Amino acid sequence: MREQLEKEVIRLKRMVSSLASAVETAVRQAVAAAAEPNSEMAAAVITRDDAIDRMEVTIEEECLKILALHQPVAGDLRYIITILKVNGELERIGDLAVNIARHTLGFAERRSGEPPEKIDFAEQVLLVRQMLKRALDALVSRNCLDANEVMRMDGEVDEINKQVIDRAMALIAKYPEHAASYVDAMFISRHLERIGDCTTNICEDVIYLELGKIVRHPRLESEP
């Protein structure tokens, strides 16, 4: 029975790795499409989201099957619970990549042309992609130190998001005829910020997996 559980856990790890790779690709292509903007690349991200959704459902079903058939305890149970939670976060990140792609299509379809001043997402994109990659590496290696470092980076992403929104609001006042494009830019920044939040959630799950400690609500930990 134990040997069978180990085989199914190994298979589960491979499935999660495939999902993580697909989600990383979706994020990379979505932000690349937004930078140009490239409507064909954005449409491809949207089309491939169904495959990510199917993978997420398959992984959830596999986790539930393992829980029902093997009734794991201690570390094994914590691992399956962690995978269930990470699986949901990865699917949400895929959805956020789709949202970015949809706003990119809005850029491309708008007849008023490109706005005279663009909003640069380069720094925010770089940070978010680093966070996602490092969070997934931390999950594989079960490295709490790396997970904590990724969680710290989320504050930088939040600050950049505020700066982008402030700049977009100023540009809307300056170029009201391009307001729709700047609103799309604000939504793209907000979706990037939410990807950072989901990545932080994955890192919290890594800490739970390794230490059995829930760190979602640090204020509660400080209370007697």
Secondary structure, DSSP 4 states (H G I P E B T S, - for coil): -HHHHHHHHHHHHHHHHHHHHHHHHHHHHHHHHHHTT-HHHHHHHHHTHHHHHHHHHHHHHHHHHHHHHH---HHHHHHHHHHHHHHHHHHHHHHHHHHHHHHHHHHHH-TT-S-SSPPP-HHHHHHHHHHHHHHHHHHHHT-HHHHHHHHHHHHHHHHHHHHHHHHHHHHHHH-GGGHHHHHHHHHHHHHHHHHHHHHHHHHHHHHHHHH----S-HHHHH--
